[in-house]
Amino acid sequence: MKKYFLMVTVLMIVFSCGTSEKEKTDQKNGADTSVTQNSGSKVVLKKSSELSDQPGVAGIFEVPEMLTLCRKDSAASSQMPAALAKNYSLLEKDLKYLKITSQGAAGSIYYNNDTSNLIFECVYPIDSFPKKMPKKSTVVVLEAAPMLIYNHYGEYSDLYLANQNIQKYIQQNNLVQSGPIREFYITNPVVVKDHSKWITRLMVPVMNKKNK
């Protein structure tokens, strides 16, 4: 857990420089890499170079596959701090055992909203498949998808406000959420003492409402 809180993280694996292989293939095959807003007009997905740290909605991006080391678990909301600490600690032990380092910001994925038994996954992005099997975790490739990116500034306990804003944006723009929200913790809270400057990047898979 010490490493998790002390590391200065940059979300490298999410947006690599240039066009991803999937984007190149889609462009070559004439795939429709756009989403439709409530006006009915199609908006081309933003490029990775357009991603910024501006508060709120940064835009909708084609996020490529993400290779990660993961631990899936569940806990009541009151037990989440301890559960997260345990799972990140085990992930860090596997990183050391595998002799690899994380290649981006630590994150989590939430699969339900049941506060009595939240199902979640702690993740560390990695840049290549390990040469041996991890002991306490699993290597998972998170699928590529068009994703609404939202930058939340402030306390982690206020992330519910970000989720409310995201859902409002989705409803207003004729979209639907097509998968679980991914959270990545960009700011090092040990270094940055001002809580209002803590950045959590939320990534929400979306699709046109009519296509569901």
N, C-alpha and C positions, 0 to 999 in steps of 0.2 A: 504494500500500500504506500510505503514511503516513496518509492520510485514513481508511482502514479501521481502523487500530489506534487512532487518536486520537478518533474520533467517539464520542459518548455515544449509545448506541442504545436505542430503545424499539420494541417490536414492535407498531407502530401498524396496519400493513396487515392483520395476521392477525385481530385482533379489533377491529372498529370498534364505536362505541357503538350500543347498541340491537340490534334484530333485523334480520338480513340479509334481502335480497329473497328469497333462496332459502328461508330459514326461513319467511318469510311465505307464500310460494307453497305450500310443503309443508304448513303448517298449514291453509291454505285448502282444499287438495285432500285433506286427511286423510292425508297421507303418514306412515309410521311412522318417526319420527325418534328411534329408540331402539336400544339394543343389549341382548343377553341375556347375563347373567352365568351362572356355573356353577350357581347355584341354580335357574335356569330363569325367574327373574323378570326383567321388562324394566326397564331403568333409563333414564329420560329423559336425553337429553344435556344436559350442563351449559351454562349461559348464559355468554357472554363475561365478564359482570361477576363471575362466580365464579372466574375464573382468578387464581391466586396464584403467588407465588414460592416456595412451600413446597418443600422438597427431595423428590425422588421423584415418584410419580404424582400429578398435579394433577387428573386426571379425564379423561373422554372428552367432547369438544366437537365441535359442527358447525362446522368451519372453512370460511369462505367462499372463493370464488376469490381468488387472489392474482396481481396483475399484477406481473411482474418483468422485470428486465433480466438476461439469463443468458449464461454462457459454459460450454459443455460441453467436457470434456477428459478425458484419461486419463493415468495415470502409475503407476509402481511406488511402493509405500508409502514407500520410502526417498527418493523424489524429490518427495513430496507438498508439503513446505514450499515448495520453489522453484516448483512448479506452481501452488499456491494463490496465492503472491505475484504471479506473472506474470498470472494470470487476474483477480485483483482489481484489479491495476494497469490492465489493459486495460478493465475495466468502468468504472473511475473516469474514464478518458480519454473513454469514450463518454458518461458522464454529463455531463462538461464540454462535449463536442461537441454534445450534445443540449440543453444548457442546462436540465437538470433535476437535482433532488437526490433522493437515496434517501429513502424515506418509512418506513424501519424498519430493523431490525437486519440486518446482512449475514448471509448463510447459505450453506449448501451442501447438496446432495442427492447421495446415493451410490446407485449402481445395481447394484453387485455387491460381492462380498467377496474378489475375487481380488487378493491383495497384490502379485502380479507385474504387474498391469495394472488398477488401480482406475479405474472409470469414474465420473466425478463432474461436478457442475454447480455453479458459483459463481453466487450470485444476489444481487441487490439489489432489494427491493420498491420500486415506483414507484406514483404515484397516478393517472397518466393516460397514454394512449398518446402517444409522442413525435410531433412534427409532421414529423419526417423519419426516415429509416432510420438505425439505428446502423451504425458502421463495423466494429466488431470483436465485436459481440455480437448477441443476438437478443431480441426482446420475446416473452415467453412468459406465458400465463395458466395458472398452476398450478390444477388442478381442485379444486373443493370436495369435502370428504369428512368423515365422522366420524373424528376423530383422537384417539388417546391422547396426552396431553401429559405429558411427563416433564421435570422440572427437575434437571439435573446440576450439582452444585457441585464445583469443583476443577479440576485440570489437564485440558487437552484430551487428553492422552495416556491419561487414565483413562476416556475415554468408552466404551471397550469394556465396562466394569463397568455403566454405565448401560444399554447394549444388552442385557447379560445379564439385568438386572433387568426390563427391558421384555419380553423374550421369556418370562420366567418368569410375569409377570403375564398376558400374553396366553394362555399355555397354561392357567393356573389359572382363567381366566374365560371359557373356551369361545369364544375369539376367534381370528381369523387376521389376519395382516398382509396388507393388500390393495394395497400400493404401497410405493415407496421412502421411507425415513426422511428427513425434513427436519431440518436442524440450524440453529439461529439463535443467534448469539453475542451475548448480551444485555449482558454486562459489558465495560467498557473496561479492558483489562489494563494500560494505561499509568497510568490514574488509580488503579485498585484494585490495590495491590501484594500484598495477601494472596491467594495463589492459591486458598485454600480458599473464597473468596467469589466466584470467577468463576462465572457462571451460563451454561450452555448449555441452551437449550430444545429438546428433541427432540420432533418431531411425527410420529406413526406412524399412517398410515391403517389402520383396522381394520374388520372386519365380523364378523357371527356365523359361527361355524364351519359351521353347518348350511347356510348360504346360499352357500358357495363352490362 
